[in-house]
């Protein structure tokens, strides 16, 4: 079994490859000042907002926020996993990927075994469709739905024959085999009844594949009168229905770039659409659309079309999808809603009206913005003052879920036109000003530091021909150059771009006690840089992609590319001072959470204290019990009082 790729090899590989060569071999890059620019391959745009920095070995899109190093780009562009991306870069550099021995990696061994069992079951079901004596019923059913043998092969459609233990008898040759079949959800174990039997019986079988084409679960459509009509694999170590989409692997195989992805409700819808030449359909797996589904979809396309039944259940599902979609609708993404006539589904409809007319319906699907206002306006008299007030009350919280940007601004403008309220009033209603309860703890950055809104890897400006209308963050910065980020995020951004600042970081024991937004990234970043003080941003991201989750790697890349790190010319910006100040702010936020004795020890470690420190000191003293006010504690208290005052 192949072991893990050594981190030292990944670091060396990143030093050898040039991100400009890697990106330029896949998209059309052109020189733009110190950097290179292109139209972003991860969202639809007309003017270039995608920039590659050779100095930082980093890419970033001003439009959609995608960012990372060469490994991250290959993973996202080629739709591949981390090991395959490393292997691709290694081939480019003429290197062979070494592997560490993995004798003790029991979890990896177990997953490998589960993948192998799922693949065996997949082959078993497909063989049954071709050879089992009772397969004629399944074959006749598939033919009645208009499916060809070629499409059945493409999707790996199979057949689970009638009977309680066909799969068990075929694949369950040992105790380990049986346990693996149970762990993949293929067997049901009724221990209290002493029964062990196949989960899928007398069903058309649809293998569910991950993006690497590995079988991770199954869906089964019953051929008799058993219930339920459709049955999915349960949650297993391989299969999580809230993350996976049926047909996404097949869609990637059929088309290099999908102009849009059509989200339908069933396996047969996906397969029938593919039979008719529509290869960009995917289906959720017996669950409502989740945020994870949407993030996965938008990594493959910038346009998603939800297709629902036109009945009340379909309308309810569409509203849930709408609410789920709002928080991920960054600029450059689009979502639309298509409702098929009652009594129809995409499978029956496409066979009735044909490919061209069906695609015409998809093209004319209702945009998310229109669907939101149409749904909320239903039953309201928007010509009356009461109706407009009700519309504002319903729409404002939903619009507030949309990320800051052009789309949110346009939604507010539309709501303004429908209600007669100006956008400033609506903004104040849905985004109330956050009260400042302690200005000393969370001060605004002083303007004299000159924080600019270009990422640190930039040549003081975005691409020469970049249309700033596509970058709400950039436009907002032209109004105000003050930057507001959590202290932890500020520290992450500074450490990522200036790893030498790790020398000024507080002890890990202190940071581990903190509870603030971003701590889950800051702590492992500090640990990494303490062990590898010579790491660059490129190395950091290479490590993160391999060790941490994809979501956290993406979050780190976005923080590293924040509009915080490039000062305007001749500014008084001091990275070291800013880092120490942010760290101090973060530590101060946690002081009130510390036990009195811990607080005293923390203050005793400081070289100087300020008025807020003394305030916390007095509060801690008052909270100490009589038994805790020992001679040693009093000496510590006086020692802190005698410290120099911080300026």
C-alpha positions in Angstrom: 0.0 0.0 0.0 1.3 3.5 -0.9 2.2 5.5 2.2 2.1 9.2 2.8 4.1 11.7 0.7 6.9 13.1 2.9 6.4 16.8 3.7 10.1 17.4 2.9 9.4 16.2 -0.7 6.4 18.5 -1.0 8.5 21.5 0.3 11.3 20.7 -2.2 8.8 20.2 -5.1 7.2 23.6 -4.4 10.7 25.2 -4.5 11.3 23.6 -7.9 8.0 24.4 -9.7 7.0 27.9 -10.8 3.3 28.7 -10.4 3.4 30.8 -13.5 4.4 27.8 -15.6 1.8 25.6 -13.9 -1.1 28.0 -14.3 0.1 29.2 -17.7 0.0 25.6 -19.0 -3.8 25.5 -18.3 -5.1 29.0 -18.9 -3.9 32.0 -20.9 -1.8 34.2 -18.7 -0.3 37.5 -19.7 2.2 39.8 -18.0 0.7 42.6 -16.0 3.3 44.7 -14.2 5.1 42.6 -11.7 2.5 39.9 -11.9 0.5 37.9 -14.4 -3.2 38.1 -15.0 -6.1 36.2 -16.7 -9.8 35.8 -16.6 -10.5 33.6 -13.6 -11.1 29.9 -14.5 -13.2 29.4 -11.4 -16.0 31.9 -12.1 -17.5 33.6 -15.2 -16.1 37.0 -15.8 -15.5 39.4 -18.8 -12.4 41.2 -17.5 -9.4 39.7 -15.8 -9.5 39.6 -12.0 -7.3 36.6 -11.6 -3.6 37.4 -10.7 -0.6 35.2 -10.3 2.4 36.4 -8.3 5.7 34.8 -9.2 7.4 36.3 -6.2 4.9 34.8 -3.7 4.2 31.7 -5.8 0.5 32.5 -5.1 -2.6 33.1 -7.1 -5.7 35.1 -6.1 -9.0 36.2 -7.8 -10.4 39.6 -6.8 -13.8 38.5 -8.1 -14.5 35.1 -6.4 -11.8 35.0 -3.7 -10.1 31.8 -5.0 -6.5 31.7 -3.9 -3.6 29.4 -3.1 -0.4 27.9 -4.4 0.5 25.6 -7.3 -0.9 22.5 -5.5 -4.2 24.2 -4.7 -4.5 25.4 -8.3 -4.0 22.0 -9.8 -6.5 20.5 -7.2 -9.2 23.0 -8.1 -8.6 23.3 -11.8 -8.1 19.6 -12.5 -10.7 18.5 -10.0 -8.3 16.2 -8.3 -7.2 15.2 -4.8 -4.0 16.3 -3.0 -1.9 13.2 -3.7 -2.8 13.3 -7.4 -2.0 17.1 -7.6 1.4 16.5 -6.0 2.1 13.6 -8.5 1.1 15.9 -11.4 3.5 18.6 -10.3 6.2 16.0 -9.7 5.8 14.7 -13.3 6.1 18.3 -14.5 9.4 18.7 -12.5 10.7 15.3 -13.6 10.6 13.9 -10.1 9.4 10.6 -8.6 7.1 10.9 -5.6 8.5 9.0 -2.6 6.2 7.4 -0.1 6.7 6.9 3.7 6.1 3.5 5.2 2.6 3.4 6.7 2.7 0.2 8.8 0.9 1.8 11.7 -1.7 3.8 9.8 -4.7 1.6 10.8 -7.3 4.2 9.8 -5.8 4.5 6.2 -5.7 0.7 6.0 -9.3 0.4 7.0 -10.5 3.0 4.5 -8.6 1.2 1.7 -10.3 -2.0 2.7 -13.7 -0.3 2.6 -13.0 1.2 -0.9 -12.0 -2.3 -2.1 -15.2 -3.9 -0.7 -17.4 -1.2 -2.2 -15.7 -1.7 -5.6 -16.3 -5.5 -5.3 -19.9 -4.9 -4.6 -20.2 -2.6 -7.5 -18.8 -5.3 -9.9 -21.1 -7.9 -8.3 -24.2 -5.8 -9.0 -23.1 -5.0 -12.6 -22.4 -8.7 -13.2 -25.9 -9.6 -11.9 -27.5 -7.2 -14.3 -25.8 -9.1 -17.2 -25.9 -12.6 -15.9 -28.3 -13.3 -13.1 -31.3 -15.5 -14.0 -33.8 -12.9 -12.6 -32.1 -9.9 -14.3 -34.7 -9.8 -17.1 -37.1 -7.8 -14.9 -34.4 -5.2 -14.3 -33.3 -5.0 -17.9 -36.9 -4.6 -19.1 -37.4 -1.8 -16.6 -34.3 0.1 -17.8 -35.4 -0.4 -21.5 -38.9 0.9 -20.6 -37.2 4.1 -19.3 -35.4 4.4 -22.6 -31.9 3.7 -21.4 -29.3 2.2 -23.6 -26.6 -0.2 -22.6 -24.0 2.5 -23.2 -25.5 4.8 -20.6 -26.0 1.9 -18.2 -22.2 1.2 -18.5 -21.3 4.9 -18.1 -23.2 5.1 -14.8 -22.3 1.5 -13.7 -25.9 0.6 -13.3 -26.4 -2.9 -11.7 -28.9 -5.2 -10.2 -29.4 -6.6 -6.6 -31.3 -9.8 -7.1 -34.2 -10.9 -4.8 -33.2 -12.8 -1.7 -31.9 -12.0 1.7 -28.2 -12.9 1.5 -26.9 -13.0 -2.1 -24.2 -10.4 -1.6 -23.4 -11.8 1.9 -22.9 -15.3 0.4 -20.8 -14.0 -2.5 -18.5 -11.5 -0.7 -18.7 -12.4 3.0 -16.1 -15.1 3.0 -14.4 -14.2 6.2 -15.2 -12.3 9.4 -13.2 -9.3 8.1 -15.2 -9.4 4.8 -18.4 -9.4 6.8 -17.3 -6.5 9.0 -16.3 -4.5 6.0 -19.6 -5.1 4.3 -21.4 -3.9 7.4 -19.1 -0.9 7.7 -19.9 0.1 4.1 -23.6 -0.2 4.8 -24.2 -3.1 2.5 -25.3 -5.5 5.2 -27.9 -4.9 8.0 -27.0 -6.5 11.3 -30.0 -7.1 13.6 -28.0 -8.4 16.6 -31.0 -8.5 18.9 -32.7 -10.8 16.5 -29.6 -12.7 15.4 -30.2 -11.7 11.7 -27.6 -10.5 9.1 -28.8 -9.8 5.6 -28.3 -7.7 2.5 -29.5 -4.1 2.6 -30.3 -4.0 -1.1 -32.6 -6.6 -2.5 -34.5 -6.8 -5.8 -33.4 -3.3 -6.8 -31.8 -1.4 -9.7 -28.4 -0.3 -8.3 -26.8 3.0 -8.9 -23.2 3.3 -7.6 -22.4 6.6 -6.0 -18.9 7.7 -6.9 -16.6 10.4 -5.5 -14.6 12.8 -7.7 -11.9 10.2 -8.2 -14.3 7.7 -9.5 -14.2 5.5 -6.4 -17.5 3.8 -5.4 -18.4 5.1 -1.9 -22.1 4.1 -1.7 -25.2 3.0 -3.5 -28.7 4.0 -4.3 -31.3 1.4 -5.1 -34.6 1.7 -7.0 -37.0 -1.1 -6.0 -38.5 -3.3 -8.7 -41.3 -4.8 -6.7 -43.7 -3.3 -4.1 -41.3 -3.1 -1.2 -40.7 0.2 0.6 -39.0 2.6 0.3 -39.1 3.1 -3.4 -35.6 4.6 -3.3 -33.0 3.4 -0.8 -29.6 5.0 -0.2 -26.5 3.7 1.6 -26.4 4.9 5.2 -23.8 7.3 6.5 -20.5 5.4 6.5 -16.7 6.3 6.8 -16.8 6.6 3.0 -20.2 8.1 2.3 -21.8 11.3 3.7 -25.0 12.2 1.8 -24.8 15.9 2.8 -21.6 16.2 0.9 -21.9 13.9 -2.2 -23.8 14.5 -5.4 -24.8 11.7 -7.7 -23.5 12.1 -11.3 -20.9 14.8 -10.6 -18.1 12.4 -11.4 -19.8 11.3 -14.6 -20.4 14.9 -15.6 -16.7 15.7 -15.1 -15.9 12.8 -17.4 -18.3 13.9 -20.1 -17.3 17.6 -20.2 -14.1 19.4 -19.3 -15.9 22.6 -18.3 -19.6 22.7 -17.4 -21.2 26.0 -18.3 -23.8 25.1 -15.6 -24.9 22.2 -13.4 -28.5 21.1 -13.2 -29.5 19.9 -9.7 -32.3 17.3 -9.9 -33.9 15.0 -7.3 -33.3 11.4 -8.5 -30.8 9.0 -10.0 -33.1 8.3 -13.0 -33.4 12.0 -13.7 -29.6 12.2 -14.1 -29.3 9.1 -16.2 -32.3 9.9 -18.4 -30.9 13.4 -19.1 -27.5 12.0 -20.0 -29.3 9.5 -22.3 -30.8 12.5 -24.1 -27.4 14.2 -24.4 -27.7 16.5 -21.3 -24.6 15.5 -19.3 -24.5 18.3 -16.7 -27.1 17.0 -14.3 -26.4 15.9 -10.7 -28.7 14.8 -7.9 -28.8 15.1 -4.2 -29.0 11.8 -2.3 -32.3 11.7 -0.4 -31.5 15.0 1.4 -32.1 18.7 0.9 -29.4 20.7 -0.8 -26.7 21.6 1.8 -24.1 24.4 1.9 -21.4 21.7 1.3 -23.3 20.6 -1.8 -23.3 24.1 -3.1 -19.6 24.8 -2.4 -18.8 21.6 -4.3 -21.0 22.6 -7.2 -19.5 26.1 -7.4 -16.0 24.6 -7.5 -17.0 23.1 -10.9 -19.2 25.8 -12.4 -20.3 29.4 -11.8 -24.0 28.6 -12.6 -26.3 26.3 -10.8 -29.9 25.5 -11.9 -32.2 23.8 -9.4 -34.9 21.7 -10.9 -37.9 20.8 -8.7 -41.3 19.4 -9.2 -44.0 22.0 -9.5 -46.1 20.6 -6.6 -46.2 22.0 -3.1 -43.4 19.6 -2.0 -41.2 20.9 -4.8 -41.9 24.5 -3.9 -41.1 23.9 -0.3 -37.8 22.2 -1.3 -37.0 25.1 -3.6 -37.4 27.6 -0.8 -35.1 25.5 1.4 -32.5 25.5 -1.4 -32.9 29.3 -1.8 -32.2 29.9 1.9 -29.2 27.5 1.8 -27.8 29.2 -1.4 -27.9 32.8 -0.2 -24.8 32.7 2.1 -22.6 31.2 -0.8 -23.7 33.6 -3.5 -20.5 35.6 -3.9 -20.2 37.8 -7.0 -19.7 35.8 -10.1 -22.0 32.9 -9.1 -25.5 32.5 -10.3 -28.4 30.3 -9.2 -31.7 29.7 -11.0 -34.9 27.7 -10.4 -36.8 25.5 -12.8 -40.1 23.9 -12.0 -41.4 21.0 -14.1 -45.2 20.7 -14.6 -47.0 18.7 -11.9 -47.0 15.0 -12.7 -43.7 15.2 -14.5 -40.1 14.9 -13.5 -37.0 15.7 -15.6 -36.9 12.0 -16.7 -40.4 11.9 -18.1 -40.3 15.5 -19.4 -37.1 15.3 -21.4 -38.4 12.1 -23.1 -41.7 13.9 -23.9 -40.4 17.2 -25.2 -36.8 16.4 -26.3 -33.4 17.7 -25.5 -33.6 21.1 -27.3 -36.9 22.2 -25.7 -35.8 21.0 -22.3 -32.6 23.0 -22.6 -34.7 26.0 -23.6 -36.6 25.6 -20.3 -33.3 25.5 -18.4 -32.1 28.6 -20.1 -35.3 30.5 -19.1 -35.2 29.3 -15.5 -36.1 31.9 -12.9 -33.0 33.7 -11.5 -32.6 33.5 -7.7 -33.2 37.2 -7.3 -36.5 37.1 -9.1 -37.6 33.9 -7.3 -36.8 35.3 -3.9 -39.0 38.4 -4.5 -41.7 36.5 -6.3 -42.0 34.0 -3.5 -42.1 36.6 -0.7 -44.5 38.8 -2.6 -47.0 36.0 -3.0 -50.2 36.9 -1.3 -49.1 40.4 -0.5 -50.5 43.6 -1.9 -47.2 45.4 -2.6 -49.1 48.4 -3.8 -50.2 49.1 -0.2 -47.9 50.5 2.6 -48.6 47.4 4.8 -47.7 45.1 1.9 -44.4 46.9 1.2 -43.6 46.9 4.9 -44.3 43.2 5.1 -42.1 42.5 2.1 -39.3 44.5 3.7 -39.6 42.5 6.9 -39.5 39.2 5.0 -36.8 40.0 2.5 -34.3 42.0 4.6 -33.1 39.0 6.7 -32.7 36.9 3.7 -30.7 39.5 1.7 -28.6 40.0 4.8 -27.3 36.4 4.4 -25.7 37.2 1.0 -22.0 38.0 1.2 -21.0 41.6 0.8 -20.6 42.5 -2.8 -22.3 43.7 -6.0 -25.0 41.1 -5.9 -26.1 42.0 -2.4 -26.0 45.7 -3.3 -28.3 45.0 -6.3 -30.7 43.0 -4.2 -30.9 45.9 -1.8 -31.5 48.2 -4.7 -34.3 46.0 -6.0 -35.9 45.8 -2.5 -35.6 49.6 -2.4 -37.5 50.0 -5.7 -40.2 47.6 -4.5 -40.7 49.2 -1.1 -39.9 52.9 -1.7 -37.2 52.8 1.0 -33.8 54.1 0.1 -30.9 51.6 0.2 -29.2 53.4 3.1 -32.3 53.0 5.3 -32.6 49.3 4.3 -29.0 48.8 5.1 -29.3 50.3 8.5 -32.4 48.1 9.2 -30.8 44.8 8.2 -27.2 45.5 9.3 -27.5 47.4 12.6 -24.4 49.1 13.8 -22.5 46.8 16.3 -22.4 48.6 19.6 -18.8 49.1 20.9 -18.8 47.9 24.5 -15.1 48.2 25.1 -13.2 50.5 22.7 -9.9 49.7 24.5 -10.2 46.0 23.9 -11.1 46.3 20.2 -9.8 49.6 18.8 -10.0 50.5 15.1 -6.7 50.6 13.4 -5.2 54.1 13.3 -5.3 55.7 9.8 -1.7 56.7 10.0 -0.7 53.1 9.4 -2.0 53.4 5.9 -3.6 50.0 5.5 -4.2 49.5 1.8 -6.6 46.9 0.3 -4.2 45.0 -2.0 -3.0 41.6 -1.0 0.7 41.5 0.0 1.7 39.5 -3.0 0.4 42.3 -5.3 2.4 44.9 -7.1 0.5 47.7 -5.3 -2.4 47.3 -7.8 -4.7 44.8 -9.4 -4.3 43.9 -13.1 -4.1 47.0 -15.3 -7.3 46.3 -17.1 -9.2 45.0 -14.1 -12.8 46.3 -14.0 -13.2 47.4 -10.4 -17.0 47.0 -10.7 -16.4 43.3 -10.2 -14.7 43.8 -6.9 -17.0 45.1 -4.1 -14.3 44.7 -1.5 -12.0 46.9 -3.6 -14.7 49.5 -4.1 -15.5 49.7 -0.5 -11.9 50.2 0.3 -11.8 53.3 -1.8 -14.4 54.8 0.5 -12.6 53.9 3.7 -9.1 52.5 4.2 -9.6 51.3 7.7 -9.5 47.6 8.0 -11.5 45.6 10.5 -10.5 42.0 11.1 -10.5 39.8 14.2 -7.2 39.8 15.9 -6.7 36.1 15.2 -7.3 36.6 11.5 -4.9 39.6 11.4 -2.2 37.4 13.1 -2.8 34.6 10.6 -2.5 37.0 7.6 0.7 38.5 8.9 2.3 35.2 9.8 1.4 33.7 6.5 3.0 36.5 4.5 5.8 37.3 7.0 6.6 34.0 8.8 9.6 35.6 10.5 7.0 37.2 12.9 6.7 33.9 14.6 9.7 35.1 16.8 7.2 37.6 18.4 4.4 35.0 19.1 3.2 34.3 22.6 3.7 30.9 24.2 1.5 28.2 22.8 0.2 27.5 26.2 -1.2 31.0 26.4 -2.7 30.9 22.9 -4.4 27.5 23.5 -6.5 29.1 26.2 -8.1 31.6 23.8 -11.5 31.4 22.3 -11.8 33.7 19.3 -12.8 33.5 15.7 -9.8 32.0 13.7 -8.1 30.3 16.6 -8.6 26.9 15.0 -6.3 28.1 12.2 -4.0 30.3 14.2 -2.9 27.6 16.6 -1.7 25.0 14.0 -0.1 27.8 12.0 1.9 28.9 15.0 2.9 25.2 15.7 3.9 24.7 12.1 6.1 27.9 12.0 7.7 27.1 15.3 8.9 23.8 13.8 9.6 25.3 10.4 10.7 29.0 10.8 12.1 29.1 7.3 8.7 28.3 5.6 7.3 30.7 3.0 3.7 31.2 2.2 4.1 28.7 -0.6 5.3 26.0 1.9 2.6 26.8 4.4 -0.2 26.3 1.9 1.4 23.2 0.5 1.5 21.7 4.0 -2.1 22.9 4.8 -3.6 21.3 1.6 -2.1 17.9 2.6 -2.8 17.8 6.3 -5.9 19.9 7.0 -9.4 19.9 5.5 -10.1 21.4 2.1 -12.4 24.0 3.7 -9.7 25.1 6.2 -7.0 25.2 3.4 -9.3 27.4 1.4 -10.0 29.6 4.5 -6.3 30.1 5.1 -5.6 31.0 1.5 -8.3 33.6 1.6 -7.0 35.1 4.9 -3.5 35.2 3.4 -4.9 37.2 0.5 -6.9 39.7 2.6 -6.8 43.4 1.8 -4.7 44.0 4.8 -1.1 43.5 4.0 0.0 46.2 1.4 0.7 49.6 2.8 0.4 52.7 0.7 3.6 54.4 -0.4 5.5 56.1 2.4 3.1 54.9 5.1 4.3 54.3 8.6 3.2 50.7 8.6 5.2 48.4 10.8 4.4 44.6 10.5 6.0 43.7 13.7 4.2 46.4 15.7 0.9 45.4 14.1 1.4 41.8 14.9 2.3 42.4 18.5 -0.7 44.8 18.8 -3.1 42.3 17.3 -1.8 39.6 19.6 -2.1 41.8 22.6 -5.7 42.6 21.6 -6.4 38.9 21.2 -5.0 38.2 24.6 -6.9 41.0 26.2 -10.2 39.7 24.9 -9.5 36.5 26.8 -8.6 38.1 30.1 -12.1 38.3 31.4 -12.5 34.5 30.7 -9.4 33.6 32.8 -9.7 32.5 36.3 -8.3 35.1 38.8 -5.2 33.2 39.5 -4.5 32.6 35.8 -5.0 36.3 35.1 -2.5 37.3 37.7 0.1 34.9 36.3 -0.6 36.3 32.8 -0.1 39.9 33.9 3.0 39.0 35.8 4.6 37.8 32.6 4.1 41.1 30.8 6.9 43.7 30.7 4.5 46.6 31.0 0.8 47.0 31.9 -1.8 49.6 30.9 -5.0 51.0 32.5 -7.1 48.1 31.1 -4.7 45.6 32.5 -5.0 47.2 35.9 -8.8 47.2 35.7 -8.7 43.5 35.1 -6.2 43.1 37.9 -8.5 44.8 40.4 -11.5 42.7 39.2 -9.5 39.5 39.6 -8.4 40.5 43.1 -12.0 41.1 44.1 -13.0 37.6 42.8 -10.3 35.9 44.9 -11.6 34.1 48.0 -10.1 34.9 51.4 -8.1 31.6 51.2 -6.7 32.6 47.9 -5.4 35.9 49.1 -2.1 34.5 50.3 1.1 36.3 51.0 2.5 35.1 47.6 -0.7 36.3 45.8 -0.4 39.7 47.4 3.3 39.9 46.4 2.3 39.1 42.8 -0.4 41.7 42.9 2.0 44.4 44.1 4.6 43.2 41.5 2.1 43.8 38.7 1.2 47.2 40.1 4.8 48.2 40.1 5.3 47.4 36.4 6.0 50.2 33.9 3.0 51.6 32.2 2.5 50.7 28.6 2.3 53.7 26.2 
